[in-house]
């Protein structure tokens, strides 16, 4: 099969397409013929060997995929060959024509979603659900600010928060991105290039402050985030690309919190809850992944350049 391989850490151009043997599923493993693979920012950090990430080379990048079950291990009971599925984590990487996964990380793909949309569910929607409901413990009626709301995780969080009856303040950096987040339920859309956008967010709350902030770029925004929090407010750090300096007294006076998160810490029963919540949202129509760009598998280096640019719009997908 064809797969993208990383033989040394470095720039996106270290990724090359190669021919490698097909994986063979063991006991509780599922082999999936991949039609679409999602591209996530964390995969660029792993490839570069930065931000505290590293990987044993050579390897195939990617966590998210959607396709059809090709074969299963002897102890697999939930899936059979021919099932339409998506993944939220793989054993052999998703930037490939086939990928091997644990049964526990494979889920049935709802009929109303395309394979590309299925490949946008795993990391983005799981991360958004985990950040919003498990870490922030956000509640109906609260003010929720989502930085970078036009990107994959941001848009997932926006849809989840709007469906749960929260008042969403969404930031985006382009006219196209702002139109997208308005379409999907943002109560206030602001341009994160505007130096006054934190003041605009605070004014929208009537001066009360924002209850929950989902932060995709903590090294840029965290110092300002904590200044506009409400009493008992929570910032959940989903992404960061460097160090940041803050003034702790902005937290102390409000009994406010900064909470980190990573999907790597999710327990099996928590992942089951997350995937059930995502599936219910898809069926109800409140969750609908937006695909910003589809590229062929061999364009993985281009996809890695694009996914960390500021002009986020939906999800970037590699097709096989």
Backbone torsions as a table, in degrees:
resi	resn	phi	psi	omega
1	UNK	NA	159.0	175.6
2	UNK	-89.1	141.0	179.6
3	UNK	-152.3	149.7	171.5
4	UNK	-78.9	133.5	-179.4
5	UNK	-124.3	142.3	173.3
6	UNK	-113.7	114.2	-178.0
7	UNK	-100.4	-14.3	175.1
8	UNK	-155.8	146.8	179.0
9	UNK	-70.2	154.8	-179.7
10	UNK	155.5	-155.0	-178.2
11	UNK	-67.4	167.4	-179.6
12	UNK	-53.1	-28.3	-176.6
13	UNK	-70.4	-5.9	174.9
14	UNK	-73.5	-11.9	179.2
15	UNK	-83.8	131.2	178.9
16	UNK	-137.0	150.7	176.9
17	UNK	-86.9	134.0	-177.4
18	UNK	-137.0	163.9	173.5
19	UNK	-97.6	122.8	-180.0
20	UNK	-133.0	162.8	-179.3
21	UNK	-65.4	149.3	174.4
22	UNK	-65.7	137.8	173.1
23	UNK	-67.4	155.3	178.3
24	UNK	-121.6	122.6	-176.7
25	UNK	-71.1	138.0	172.3
26	UNK	-102.1	-170.6	-167.7
27	UNK	-30.0	-71.3	-175.7
28	UNK	-105.0	34.3	-177.1
29	UNK	-111.9	152.7	-178.4
30	UNK	-125.0	130.2	174.7
31	UNK	-98.9	124.9	-175.7
32	UNK	-114.8	131.3	169.1
33	UNK	-79.8	115.1	-171.9
34	UNK	-85.1	129.0	172.0
35	UNK	-104.5	-26.5	-180.0
36	UNK	-150.2	140.3	177.6
37	UNK	-126.3	134.1	178.6
38	UNK	-83.7	146.3	178.4
39	UNK	-109.3	124.2	-176.5
40	UNK	-118.9	145.3	179.7
41	UNK	-53.8	-37.8	-177.8
42	UNK	-58.8	-28.8	179.8
43	UNK	-68.9	-25.4	175.9
44	UNK	-73.7	-35.0	178.8
45	UNK	-68.5	-41.3	178.9
46	UNK	-63.5	-44.8	179.9
47	UNK	-61.1	-38.7	-178.4
48	UNK	-80.2	-16.6	-177.0
49	UNK	71.3	32.5	-178.0
50	UNK	-121.2	178.8	178.2
51	UNK	55.7	33.6	177.8
52	UNK	82.2	4.4	-179.0
53	UNK	-101.8	150.7	173.5
54	UNK	-154.8	159.5	178.8
55	UNK	-145.8	146.9	175.1
56	UNK	-76.8	123.9	179.6
57	UNK	-96.6	152.8	-1.1
58	UNK	-80.3	156.9	177.7
59	UNK	-155.1	165.6	173.5
60	UNK	-105.0	124.5	-179.4
61	UNK	-71.2	169.4	169.1
62	UNK	108.3	140.0	-179.8
63	UNK	-118.4	-32.2	-173.3
64	UNK	-104.9	137.5	176.0
65	UNK	-154.7	161.2	170.7
66	UNK	-140.6	144.6	-178.4
67	UNK	178.0	-146.7	-175.8
68	UNK	-125.5	137.3	177.9
69	UNK	-63.5	125.9	178.2
70	UNK	-95.1	-43.1	178.3
71	UNK	-158.2	162.6	-177.0
72	UNK	-135.4	157.2	175.4
73	UNK	-75.2	168.7	-173.4
74	UNK	-61.6	-29.2	-175.5
75	UNK	-100.3	10.2	179.2
76	UNK	-80.5	126.9	-177.2
77	UNK	-118.3	-16.2	-173.0
78	UNK	-92.2	-15.1	-173.4
79	UNK	-137.7	156.6	177.9
80	UNK	-139.8	159.3	177.8
81	UNK	-53.7	136.4	-179.5
82	UNK	98.9	-15.4	179.1
83	UNK	-66.5	137.8	171.5
84	UNK	-80.5	127.5	-173.8
85	UNK	-142.6	166.3	168.0
86	UNK	-135.3	162.8	-176.6
87	UNK	-118.3	157.8	170.3
88	UNK	-131.2	59.7	-177.5
89	UNK	126.0	137.0	179.9
90	UNK	-130.9	165.1	176.5
91	UNK	-91.8	-30.3	-172.8
92	UNK	-118.0	3.5	180.0
93	UNK	93.6	144.8	-174.3
94	UNK	-98.7	-11.9	178.6
95	UNK	-79.6	67.3	-173.5
96	UNK	-161.4	165.5	178.0
97	UNK	-72.9	-22.9	176.4
98	UNK	-142.5	149.1	178.2
99	UNK	-141.1	147.4	-178.4
100	UNK	-105.4	133.2	-176.4
101	UNK	-137.1	154.5	167.4
102	UNK	-70.1	144.1	177.8
103	UNK	-53.0	-36.3	-176.8
104	UNK	-68.4	-15.1	-179.3
105	UNK	-107.4	14.3	178.6
106	UNK	-115.4	141.4	-176.4
107	UNK	-140.3	148.2	179.3
108	UNK	-66.8	134.4	-179.4
109	UNK	-86.9	119.9	178.7
110	UNK	-56.1	143.2	-174.5
111	UNK	-59.4	-30.1	-175.4
112	UNK	-78.2	-4.8	-179.1
113	UNK	-103.8	143.9	173.8
114	UNK	-77.7	170.2	176.2
115	UNK	-63.9	-37.9	178.6
116	UNK	-63.3	-41.4	176.6
117	UNK	-65.6	-37.5	177.5
118	UNK	-61.6	-37.9	179.3
119	UNK	-71.6	-10.1	177.6
120	UNK	-96.2	-0.9	-176.2
121	UNK	-85.1	-43.3	-166.7
122	UNK	-53.2	-82.6	-177.5
123	UNK	-67.4	-48.3	-176.1
124	UNK	-60.7	-51.7	-176.2
125	UNK	-73.8	-34.9	176.3
126	UNK	-65.4	-42.7	178.2
127	UNK	-62.5	-46.4	-178.9
128	UNK	-62.4	-44.3	179.9
129	UNK	-62.9	-47.4	-179.7
130	UNK	-60.0	-46.2	-178.4
131	UNK	-64.4	-45.0	-173.0
132	UNK	-74.6	-47.3	-171.8
133	UNK	-99.6	-37.3	-179.0
134	UNK	-84.4	-48.7	-175.1
135	UNK	-85.7	-48.7	-179.2
136	UNK	-80.4	-24.0	-175.0
137	UNK	52.0	46.8	-178.7
138	UNK	-67.3	146.7	-175.4
139	UNK	-125.7	158.0	177.0
140	UNK	-53.6	134.3	177.0
141	UNK	91.9	-12.0	-179.6
142	UNK	-77.4	155.3	172.4
143	UNK	-83.4	123.8	-179.9
144	UNK	-122.2	123.7	177.2
145	UNK	-104.3	128.8	-179.2
146	UNK	-118.9	112.0	175.1
147	UNK	-76.0	141.5	178.9
148	UNK	60.6	45.6	-172.8
149	UNK	-71.8	-10.4	179.6
150	UNK	-89.5	-4.6	177.4
151	UNK	-84.8	-178.0	-174.7
152	UNK	-60.6	-53.7	179.6
153	UNK	-69.7	-42.5	-178.2
154	UNK	-60.6	-44.1	-179.8
155	UNK	-67.7	-37.3	175.9
156	UNK	-61.4	-44.7	179.6
157	UNK	-64.3	-39.9	178.1
158	UNK	-60.2	-47.6	-179.5
159	UNK	-63.6	-42.0	179.3
160	UNK	-64.7	-44.8	-177.5
161	UNK	-67.8	-42.7	179.3
162	UNK	-63.3	-40.6	179.6
163	UNK	-65.4	-28.0	-179.0
164	UNK	-89.8	5.6	175.2
165	UNK	80.8	26.9	176.9
166	UNK	-93.1	156.6	178.9
167	UNK	-94.7	107.6	-169.0
168	UNK	-97.9	127.0	169.9
169	UNK	-102.1	117.0	-173.5
170	UNK	-116.0	134.6	175.6
171	UNK	-107.9	147.3	175.7
172	UNK	-153.9	164.0	-173.0
173	UNK	-113.5	-0.2	-179.9
174	UNK	-133.8	160.9	177.1
175	UNK	-60.9	-40.9	180.0
176	UNK	-63.2	-44.1	179.5
177	UNK	-65.7	-39.8	179.2
178	UNK	-65.7	-38.7	177.1
179	UNK	-64.4	-36.9	-179.7
180	UNK	-65.0	-47.1	-176.9
181	UNK	-71.3	-29.8	174.3
182	UNK	-65.1	-40.5	179.3
183	UNK	-60.7	-34.9	-174.6
184	UNK	-97.4	19.7	164.5
185	UNK	109.6	10.0	177.6
186	UNK	-67.2	133.3	177.3
187	UNK	-78.1	-30.4	175.9
188	UNK	-140.3	131.3	177.8
189	UNK	-114.8	125.5	179.6
190	UNK	-130.3	153.5	-177.7
191	UNK	-87.9	118.1	-177.7
192	UNK	-73.0	-3.3	172.2
193	UNK	-84.1	-13.9	178.6
194	UNK	-78.5	121.0	-178.6
195	UNK	-61.9	-16.5	179.7
196	UNK	-95.8	11.4	-171.4
197	UNK	-69.2	-26.8	175.8
198	UNK	-69.2	-39.1	176.2
199	UNK	-63.3	-40.4	177.8
200	UNK	-61.0	-41.0	179.2
201	UNK	-64.2	-44.8	180.0
202	UNK	-63.2	-42.6	179.5
203	UNK	-63.1	-34.0	179.8
204	UNK	-63.8	-28.6	179.0
205	UNK	-84.0	3.3	-176.4
206	UNK	72.0	22.2	-179.9
207	UNK	86.7	-5.9	-179.4
208	UNK	-65.7	-38.0	-175.6
209	UNK	107.7	161.6	-178.3
210	UNK	-87.9	132.0	-177.5
211	UNK	-74.6	-42.0	-176.7
212	UNK	-135.9	133.5	172.7
213	UNK	-122.5	125.9	174.1
214	UNK	-98.8	114.2	-168.7
215	UNK	-106.9	115.8	-179.9
216	UNK	-93.1	-16.2	-175.8
217	UNK	-141.8	71.3	-171.5
218	UNK	-62.3	-33.8	-177.9
219	UNK	-64.8	-20.5	178.0
220	UNK	-95.9	-40.6	-166.2
221	UNK	-108.0	-18.6	-166.9
222	UNK	-59.0	-40.1	179.9
223	UNK	-60.0	-35.2	177.1
224	UNK	-81.6	-34.5	179.3
225	UNK	-53.0	-48.9	-172.1
226	UNK	-69.1	-16.9	178.8
227	UNK	-78.2	-21.5	-177.4
228	UNK	-108.4	11.1	178.0
229	UNK	-70.8	147.7	169.9
230	UNK	-77.3	169.8	172.8
231	UNK	-59.7	133.7	-175.4
232	UNK	66.1	21.9	178.9
233	UNK	-70.5	160.1	-177.0
234	UNK	-134.3	131.9	169.5
235	UNK	-107.3	126.2	175.0
236	UNK	-106.2	119.0	-178.9
237	UNK	-87.4	111.0	179.6
238	UNK	-96.8	-33.2	-178.2
239	UNK	-147.0	150.8	176.4
240	UNK	-159.5	147.4	-179.5
241	UNK	-125.2	25.1	179.5
242	UNK	168.2	-170.5	-178.2
243	UNK	-85.8	164.2	-179.4
244	UNK	-149.7	148.5	175.4
245	UNK	-110.5	132.5	179.4
246	UNK	-127.1	166.0	173.8
247	UNK	-107.0	104.1	-173.5
248	UNK	-57.5	-26.2	-177.2
249	UNK	-64.4	-22.2	174.3
250	UNK	-66.2	-25.0	175.6
251	UNK	-85.7	-43.3	-173.3
252	UNK	-59.3	-44.5	-175.8
253	UNK	-70.1	-14.4	-177.8
254	UNK	-113.5	1.8	-171.5
255	UNK	51.4	41.9	-175.7
256	UNK	-94.4	163.7	-174.0
257	UNK	-129.3	148.7	163.9
258	UNK	-113.1	123.8	-175.4
259	UNK	-123.8	128.6	175.9
260	UNK	-88.8	167.5	176.0
261	UNK	-159.8	150.7	168.8
262	UNK	-150.7	143.5	179.4
263	UNK	-65.1	-19.6	-179.0
264	UNK	-64.2	-19.2	-179.6
265	UNK	-93.2	-0.5	-177.2
266	UNK	-71.3	131.2	176.9
267	UNK	-80.5	157.9	-177.7
268	UNK	-55.4	-42.2	-178.9
269	UNK	-70.1	-30.9	175.8
270	UNK	-68.0	-39.6	178.0
271	UNK	-65.2	-37.7	176.9
272	UNK	-60.5	-43.5	178.5
273	UNK	-63.2	-43.1	179.7
274	UNK	-60.4	-48.6	-177.2
275	UNK	-67.9	-34.1	176.2
276	UNK	-64.9	-42.4	178.8
277	UNK	-64.3	-39.7	177.9
278	UNK	-64.8	-46.6	-179.4
279	UNK	-60.1	-42.0	179.1
280	UNK	-63.5	-40.0	178.9
281	UNK	-65.9	-38.3	177.7
282	UNK	-64.3	-45.9	-178.7
283	UNK	-62.8	-40.3	179.4
284	UNK	-73.3	-18.9	-179.3
285	UNK	92.0	2.8	179.9
286	UNK	-81.9	-19.0	177.9
287	UNK	-116.7	126.2	-178.9
288	UNK	-150.6	102.5	-179.2
289	UNK	-58.7	138.4	178.3
290	UNK	-105.6	124.9	-179.9
291	UNK	-95.5	118.2	-179.4
292	UNK	-85.4	-33.8	-175.3
293	UNK	-159.9	136.2	172.7
294	UNK	-114.9	132.1	178.7
295	UNK	-130.3	149.8	175.8
296	UNK	-68.5	157.8	-174.0
297	UNK	-50.8	-41.4	-176.3
298	UNK	-67.8	-10.3	178.4
299	UNK	-91.8	18.9	179.9
300	UNK	-53.6	-42.0	177.4
301	UNK	-58.0	-42.1	177.7
302	UNK	-62.8	-40.8	179.1
303	UNK	-61.1	-38.4	179.8
304	UNK	-69.4	-33.7	174.0
305	UNK	-64.8	-45.2	-173.6
306	UNK	-70.8	-34.9	-171.8
307	UNK	-68.9	-20.4	179.6
308	UNK	-104.5	7.2	174.1
309	UNK	-77.1	162.6	-175.2
310	UNK	-75.6	-18.8	-173.5
311	UNK	-88.3	56.8	-177.3
312	UNK	-68.0	137.0	176.8
313	UNK	-151.4	101.7	179.0
314	UNK	65.0	-154.0	-171.9
315	UNK	-108.7	140.4	173.7
316	UNK	-94.2	130.6	-174.5
317	UNK	-124.5	139.6	169.3
318	UNK	-101.4	132.8	-180.0
319	UNK	-110.7	147.5	-178.0
320	UNK	-106.0	NA	NA
